[in-house]
Amino acid sequence: MEYSVEAIPVSSIAGISPTADGAYIVVKLVVDGGQELALALPYDTGIDLLQASSAALGEALRRKSTDPTSILVTPLEWWSFQPIHDNRVLLSLRQPGGLEVNHILHKDAITHMREVLDSVLEDVAIGTPRQLKN
């Protein structure tokens, strides 16, 4: 199964409001060329998305303000790998609140990820830094 996602560059958020009946949250986005795009999310989905985004951005801001040289970091609640065709795997990362990001990797990348994870876990257990490849 082939996975493909087309991204639309968003210049800014023009507004967020509920529908008259309160069943949907409408997010108005300004895309390239000044054109507006509206997303109507069911209330439950919209609230989950806003909560996940708020939690992740708040945590990232806290970490960034503590160390301005740091890169933007968000908390991770859960992750998994699923094999897909052509020697590739789907890596799923979920943040607190349910926001999930998926990446397609060649299976050879798993070895490097395992080495990094082993190194980090060893550092936590022993308390000494270890040199990593790449």
Stockholm file with secondary structure:
# STOCKHOLM 1.0

chainA/1-134         MEYSVEAIPVSSIAGISPTADGAYIVVKLVVDGGQELALALPYDTGIDLLQASSAALGEALRRKSTDPTSILVTPLEWWSFQPIHDNRVLLSLRQPGGLEVNHILHKDAITHMREVLDSVLEDVAIGTPRQLKN
#=GR chainA/1-134 SS CCCCCCCCCEEEEEEEEECTTSSEEEEEEEEGGGCEEEEEEEHHHHHHHHHHHHHHHHHHHHHHHHCTTSCCCCCCCEEEEEEETTTEEEEEEECTTSCEEEEEEETTHHHHHHHHHHHHHHHHHHCCCCCCCC
#=GC SS_cons         CCCCCCCCCEEEEEEEEECTTSSEEEEEEEEGGGCEEEEEEEHHHHHHHHHHHHHHHHHHHHHHHHCTTSCCCCCCCEEEEEEETTTEEEEEEECTTSCEEEEEEETTHHHHHHHHHHHHHHHHHHCCCCCCCC
//
